[in-house]
Amino acid sequence: MPRQSKGGVINCDLGMSKPFDIELERLTGRPSYSQVFGGVAAGQRGTFFLETFGCQMNDHDSEKVAGLLLSRGYQQVQTPEAASLILYNTCSIREKAAQKVFSRLGEYREKQSEGKVIGVLGCVAQQEGEDIFKRAPWVSLVCGSASYRKLPEMLAQLEAGNQRVTGLDTDTDETFETEVTRRDNPWRAYLTIIEGCDKACSYCVVPFTRGPERSRASDSILREVRQLAVLGYSEVQLLGQTVNSYADPTPRRMRFSELLQAVADVQGIRRVRFTTSHPSDFTPDIVEAIERQPKICDHVHLPVQSGSTRVLRAMQRTYSREEYVEKIAMMRRANRPIAITTDIIVGFPGETESDFEETLSLLDEVRYDSLFSFKYSPRPNTPSLAMSDSISEEEKSRRLAVLQDRQREIQAAKNAELAGHTFEVLVSGKSRRENQWSGYTTSHRMINFASQERELLGTYVQVRVTGAGPNSLAGEHAV
């Protein structure tokens, strides 16, 4: 089931936080746009509903979009029925995600006749472009992620009576800067530091939907982190398709590891996370930063995609199995334990049973703390489309099930080893059951725990692990 916030932001995929409704004034530290310009009371321009598919970067993009709309005088509502503007922020990383979007658009085909404006944002918007108007003529707005800064101009065109408006630029640094961001979590904030990708993996649509790599200026990043700290945020997560490929465009030329340290040095910041890293750009200085600075979280998400060097070459992943395993060994040698998670694709064109067994053996060798696994899905414009995809869907599903079963065993065993250990937890959830809370450790392990305290949300507490399953831990508040 999707999860929905009070303010109407729905997240339809795996996420790292639950949405919260925050007043605009708290986020900006200053009066809202409508107060400053005296003219537009909340809701005077209309109401909007925003639904989000996909990853943390899409979640953060939706925060930017919501902030821009709120600052323009729109009011956020909980349901499409209550909205004059319905927006879908989309993901196209897998075929199923894109199909969801057009299925959802079909549900609202009749809404246009009711005077509602429907818009498609994000990766599917960038991928399909104006073809969306052909497939769903009732859509009025198509806007890719790099054009969100121009959203007020596009909305003005719609308000002026234009029937179809597009924003489909990709190669622009304006993607990083929006006037207002409506944060959906009151303690953890996302910051995109690099947009796009230059790696050109043969199966991946990101270079076509997000454009080439563009890094945000380090002084701009640190300025926003300081603002967030003043507003009470204690955890920040740096985002990018290849976050560790960050290349500071300023004369300072700050390395990614130096940026991690600089963010951690900001007064009030207690945790620094980052995702997603690319193995080819994962260097010893990143591990050294994690070792040296306890505020930098001891968790690295390092997608491998396959345990077979032959398949990795077909995927154009720029490293071999042996080179990847050396990156793992580098982290295992650290004087601070580092949790490692990954992504794996099964059923890539030409993957043999022997190749798949190599992936299973990699799981046994690395013993990941968790993983995201997917069946290969052909995507538009990618080189893998030209490859013969002779593996049946049934076989892909079988391999996926075998992989997940193996990983479930590994996670259950690893989590069981944590019984009796005590971890610092940022409390981010409260159960309907009395005295039950949940939160994440620095290594991004979820712990559900019992406490007699009346109010713990947003606080850091010590929790002792008393039980474990494959996907989470159970514990008690160690007062």
C-alpha positions in Angstrom: 0.0 0.0 0.0 1.2 3.5 -0.7 1.9 5.6 2.4 0.3 9.0 2.6 1.1 12.1 4.6 -1.4 14.6 6.0 -0.4 17.1 3.3 -1.0 14.8 0.4 2.5 13.6 -0.6 2.2 9.9 -1.4 5.3 7.7 -1.7 4.6 4.5 -3.6 7.9 2.7 -3.3 10.5 1.9 -0.8 11.7 5.0 1.1 13.8 5.8 4.1 11.4 8.0 6.0 7.8 8.5 6.8 6.3 11.8 5.5 5.5 14.6 7.9 3.5 17.8 7.4 5.7 20.9 8.1 4.6 24.5 8.1 6.4 26.5 5.3 7.6 29.2 7.7 9.5 26.6 9.8 11.3 25.3 6.7 12.4 28.7 5.4 12.9 30.6 8.6 11.1 33.5 7.0 7.5 34.4 6.1 6.0 32.5 3.2 6.0 33.8 -0.4 2.4 34.9 -0.1 3.1 36.9 3.0 6.1 38.6 1.6 4.4 39.6 -1.6 1.1 40.3 0.1 -1.0 39.1 -2.5 -1.7 35.4 -2.6 -3.4 33.8 0.3 -3.0 30.0 0.7 -5.2 28.2 -1.7 -6.1 31.3 -3.6 -4.4 30.0 -6.8 -5.8 26.5 -6.2 -5.1 23.2 -4.6 -2.6 20.5 -5.5 -2.1 16.8 -4.9 1.3 15.2 -5.5 2.0 11.5 -5.8 5.6 10.2 -5.9 7.0 7.0 -7.5 10.6 5.8 -7.0 13.7 6.6 -5.1 14.9 9.1 -2.5 15.9 11.5 -5.2 12.3 11.6 -6.4 11.1 12.0 -2.9 13.4 15.0 -2.6 12.4 16.4 -6.0 8.8 16.2 -4.7 9.8 18.3 -1.7 11.1 20.9 -4.1 8.0 20.9 -6.2 5.7 21.1 -3.1 7.8 24.1 -1.8 7.5 25.9 -5.1 3.7 25.4 -5.2 3.2 26.4 -1.6 5.3 29.6 -2.2 3.1 30.4 -5.2 -0.1 30.3 -3.1 -1.3 26.8 -3.8 -2.6 24.7 -0.9 -1.7 21.0 -0.6 -4.6 18.5 -0.2 -4.9 14.9 0.8 -6.8 13.5 -2.2 -6.9 14.0 -6.0 -10.6 14.6 -5.7 -9.9 17.7 -3.6 -7.2 19.1 -6.0 -7.4 21.5 -8.9 -3.8 20.4 -9.9 -2.9 16.7 -9.9 0.8 15.9 -10.3 2.6 12.6 -10.7 6.4 12.5 -10.0 7.5 9.5 -11.9 10.2 6.8 -12.0 11.3 5.0 -15.2 14.2 2.8 -13.8 12.0 -0.3 -14.4 9.3 -1.0 -16.9 6.7 -1.7 -14.2 7.2 1.7 -12.6 6.5 3.4 -15.9 3.4 1.3 -16.5 2.1 2.3 -13.1 2.2 6.0 -14.2 0.1 5.5 -17.3 -2.3 3.2 -15.4 -2.8 5.9 -12.8 -3.2 8.6 -15.5 -5.9 6.4 -17.0 -7.8 6.5 -13.7 -8.1 10.3 -14.0 -9.0 10.6 -17.6 -12.3 12.1 -16.8 -10.8 14.6 -14.3 -9.9 17.0 -17.1 -13.6 17.6 -17.9 -14.0 18.6 -14.2 -11.6 21.4 -14.7 -8.6 19.7 -13.1 -5.1 20.2 -14.5 -3.0 17.0 -14.7 0.8 17.0 -14.9 3.5 14.4 -15.3 6.9 15.1 -13.6 10.2 13.3 -13.4 11.9 10.5 -15.3 8.9 9.3 -17.3 8.2 12.9 -18.3 11.8 13.3 -19.5 11.8 9.8 -21.2 8.5 10.1 -23.0 8.4 13.9 -23.5 5.6 15.2 -25.7 4.5 11.6 -26.5 2.7 11.7 -23.2 0.2 14.1 -24.7 -0.5 11.4 -27.4 -0.9 8.6 -24.9 -2.8 10.7 -22.4 -4.3 13.8 -24.1 -5.9 14.9 -20.9 -2.4 15.7 -19.5 -1.5 19.4 -19.6 2.0 19.6 -18.1 5.1 17.4 -18.8 8.2 18.4 -16.8 11.5 16.7 -16.2 13.5 17.0 -13.0 16.0 19.5 -14.3 13.3 22.0 -15.1 11.6 22.3 -11.7 13.1 25.7 -11.1 11.0 26.9 -14.1 7.9 25.3 -12.7 6.4 28.7 -11.6 6.7 29.9 -15.2 5.1 26.8 -16.5 2.2 27.1 -14.0 1.8 30.8 -15.1 1.4 29.6 -18.7 -1.3 27.1 -17.5 -3.0 29.7 -15.5 -3.0 31.9 -18.6 -5.0 29.3 -20.5 -2.3 27.3 -22.3 -3.4 23.7 -22.7 0.0 22.0 -23.0 3.3 23.1 -21.4 6.6 21.3 -21.3 10.0 21.6 -19.5 12.4 19.0 -20.8 15.9 20.4 -20.3 18.5 18.0 -18.9 21.9 19.7 -19.1 21.4 22.5 -16.6 22.8 23.3 -13.2 19.5 25.0 -12.3 18.2 21.6 -11.1 19.9 22.1 -7.7 18.4 25.5 -6.8 14.8 26.1 -5.9 13.5 29.0 -3.8 11.7 26.9 -1.2 11.8 23.2 -0.4 9.0 21.6 1.7 10.7 19.0 3.8 8.7 15.9 4.5 10.7 14.8 7.5 11.3 17.1 10.5 14.7 15.6 11.5 16.3 14.2 8.3 16.9 16.3 5.2 17.8 15.2 1.7 20.3 17.2 -0.4 21.0 16.4 -4.0 24.7 17.2 -4.6 25.2 15.6 -8.1 22.6 15.1 -10.8 22.7 12.9 -13.8 25.2 10.1 -14.8 28.1 9.7 -17.2 28.6 6.0 -16.6 26.4 4.7 -19.5 25.6 1.3 -18.1 24.0 -0.7 -21.0 20.7 -1.3 -19.1 20.2 2.1 -17.5 17.9 4.9 -18.6 19.2 7.5 -16.1 21.6 9.2 -18.5 18.6 9.8 -20.8 16.2 11.0 -18.1 18.5 12.9 -15.8 21.2 14.0 -18.2 24.9 14.2 -17.8 26.6 14.5 -14.5 26.5 18.0 -12.9 27.8 18.7 -9.4 26.5 21.3 -7.1 28.9 24.0 -5.8 30.3 23.0 -2.4 29.6 26.5 -0.9 25.9 26.2 -1.9 25.7 22.7 -0.3 27.3 23.8 3.0 25.1 27.0 3.1 22.0 24.9 2.9 23.3 22.4 5.5 23.9 25.3 7.9 20.4 26.6 7.3 19.0 23.1 8.0 21.0 22.8 11.2 19.5 26.2 12.4 16.0 24.9 11.6 16.7 21.8 13.9 17.6 19.1 11.4 20.2 16.8 12.8 20.7 14.3 10.0 21.4 15.0 6.3 21.6 12.6 3.4 23.6 13.6 0.4 22.0 12.2 -2.8 23.2 11.4 -6.3 22.8 8.7 -8.9 26.6 8.3 -8.4 27.0 10.4 -5.3 30.7 9.7 -4.8 31.5 10.9 -8.4 31.0 14.4 -7.0 33.3 17.0 -8.6 33.1 20.4 -6.9 32.8 23.0 -9.7 34.2 25.8 -7.5 37.9 26.9 -7.3 37.9 25.0 -4.0 37.7 21.7 -5.8 36.5 19.9 -2.7 36.7 16.1 -3.0 33.7 14.0 -2.0 35.4 12.8 1.2 36.2 16.4 2.1 32.6 17.4 1.5 31.5 14.6 3.9 33.8 16.0 6.5 32.7 19.6 6.0 29.1 18.7 6.3 29.8 16.7 9.5 31.6 19.8 10.9 28.5 22.0 10.7 27.3 22.7 14.2 24.0 20.9 15.0 24.5 18.1 12.4 24.7 14.7 14.1 24.6 12.3 11.2 25.7 12.4 7.6 24.5 9.8 5.1 25.1 9.4 1.4 23.7 7.3 -1.5 24.2 5.9 -4.1 27.9 5.2 -4.6 29.5 3.8 -7.8 32.2 1.2 -7.2 34.6 2.7 -9.8 34.7 6.0 -7.8 34.8 4.4 -4.4 38.2 5.4 -3.1 40.2 4.8 0.2 39.8 8.4 1.3 36.0 7.8 1.7 36.6 4.9 4.0 39.2 7.0 5.9 36.6 9.7 6.4 34.1 7.2 7.8 36.8 5.9 10.1 37.9 9.4 11.2 34.5 11.1 11.7 31.8 9.2 13.7 29.1 11.6 12.4 29.6 10.1 8.9 27.3 7.0 9.1 28.9 3.6 8.9 26.8 2.4 6.0 27.7 2.3 2.3 25.3 1.3 -0.5 27.5 0.0 -3.3 25.6 -1.6 -6.2 27.3 -4.6 -7.8 24.4 -5.7 -10.1 26.1 -9.1 -10.9 28.7 -11.4 -9.5 29.9 -12.4 -12.9 32.6 -10.4 -14.6 31.3 -11.5 -18.0 27.9 -10.1 -17.2 29.4 -6.9 -15.7 31.2 -6.3 -19.0 28.0 -6.7 -20.9 26.4 -4.3 -18.5 29.3 -1.8 -19.1 29.8 -1.5 -15.4 33.5 -0.4 -15.7 34.8 -2.9 -13.1 35.3 -6.7 -12.7 34.1 -8.9 -9.8 37.7 -8.9 -8.5 37.9 -5.1 -8.5 34.6 -4.9 -6.7 35.6 -7.4 -4.1 38.7 -5.3 -3.4 36.5 -2.3 -2.6 34.6 -4.6 -0.1 37.9 -5.7 1.4 38.9 -2.1 1.8 35.8 -1.4 3.9 36.3 -4.7 5.9 39.8 -3.5 6.8 38.5 -0.3 8.3 38.9 0.1 12.1 35.1 0.9 12.3 32.6 -1.7 11.1 30.8 -0.6 8.0 27.4 -2.0 6.9 27.3 -2.7 3.2 24.2 -3.0 1.0 23.8 -3.4 -2.7 21.6 -3.7 -5.8 21.5 -6.9 -8.0 19.8 -7.5 -11.4 19.0 -11.1 -12.3 18.2 -12.3 -15.8 20.3 -9.8 -17.7 20.5 -10.8 -21.5 22.9 -13.6 -21.8 23.2 -14.4 -18.1 23.8 -18.2 -17.9 23.1 -20.4 -14.9 26.8 -20.3 -14.2 26.8 -16.5 -14.2 23.9 -16.6 -11.7 25.7 -19.0 -9.5 28.6 -16.5 -9.4 26.2 -13.9 -8.1 25.0 -16.3 -5.4 28.6 -17.0 -4.5 29.3 -13.3 -4.2 26.4 -13.0 -1.6 28.1 -15.7 0.4 31.5 -14.0 0.1 30.4 -10.5 0.9 27.5 -11.2 3.3 25.6 -8.0 2.6 23.5 -6.4 5.3 20.7 -6.1 2.9 20.1 -5.7 -0.8 17.6 -4.5 -3.4 17.1 -7.1 -6.2 15.3 -6.8 -9.5 14.5 -8.8 -12.7 16.1 -7.3 -15.8 13.7 -5.0 -17.5 14.4 -3.5 -21.0 14.3 0.3 -21.0 14.0 2.7 -23.9 17.2 4.1 -25.5 19.5 1.7 -23.7 22.2 -0.4 -25.5 20.8 -3.6 -23.9 17.7 -3.3 -26.1 19.9 -4.7 -28.9 20.9 -7.7 -26.9 18.9 -11.0 -27.3 16.8 -11.3 -24.1 16.3 -15.1 -24.3 15.7 -15.6 -20.6 12.0 -16.3 -19.9 10.1 -14.3 -17.3 9.5 -17.5 -15.4 13.3 -18.1 -15.2 13.9 -14.6 -14.1 11.4 -14.9 -11.4 12.9 -18.2 -10.2 16.4 -16.7 -10.0 15.0 -13.7 -8.2 13.3 -15.9 -5.6 16.5 -18.0 -5.1 18.6 -14.9 -4.7 16.2 -13.4 -2.2 16.0 -16.6 -0.2 19.8 -16.8 0.0 20.0 -13.2 1.1 17.2 -13.7 3.7 19.2 -16.4 5.3 22.3 -14.2 5.4 20.5 -11.3 6.9 18.8 -13.5 9.6 22.2 -14.8 10.6 23.9 -11.4 10.6 21.1 -9.8 12.6 21.0 -12.6 15.1 24.7 -11.8 15.9 23.6 -8.3 17.1 21.5 -9.6 20.0 22.7 -8.0 23.2 24.4 -5.1 21.4 23.4 -1.5 22.1 23.0 1.1 19.3 22.1 4.8 19.1 18.8 5.2 17.3 17.2 8.2 15.8 13.5 7.7 16.7 11.4 8.3 13.6 8.2 6.2 14.2 5.6 5.5 16.8 3.5 2.4 16.7 -0.2 2.3 17.4 0.7 -0.2 20.0 1.4 1.4 23.3 5.0 2.1 24.2 6.3 0.8 20.9 8.7 2.9 18.8 11.0 2.5 15.8 14.1 4.2 14.3 17.4 3.7 12.5 20.9 3.1 13.7 23.9 4.9 12.1 24.4 1.7 10.0 20.8 2.1 8.7 19.4 -0.9 10.6 15.7 -0.6 11.6 15.0 -1.3 15.2 11.5 -1.6 16.7 11.7 -1.2 20.5 9.8 -0.7 23.7 10.0 2.4 25.9 7.9 3.8 28.7 8.8 7.4 27.6 5.9 9.5 26.5 7.5 11.4 23.6 10.6 10.2 21.7 10.0 11.2 18.1 13.1 13.0 16.8 15.3 12.1 19.7 18.4 10.0 19.9 18.3 7.1 22.3 20.3 4.0 23.2 18.5 0.8 22.3 19.6 -2.7 23.3 18.8 -5.5 20.8 16.7 -8.3 22.2 15.6 -10.1 19.1 16.2 -10.2 15.3 14.5 -11.1 12.1 15.8 -10.9 8.5 14.6 -7.4 7.9 14.6 -5.7 11.3 15.7 -5.8 14.9 13.7 -5.8 18.2 14.9 -4.1 21.3 14.3 -2.2 24.4 15.2 1.4 25.5 18.5 1.2 27.4 17.9 4.1 29.9 
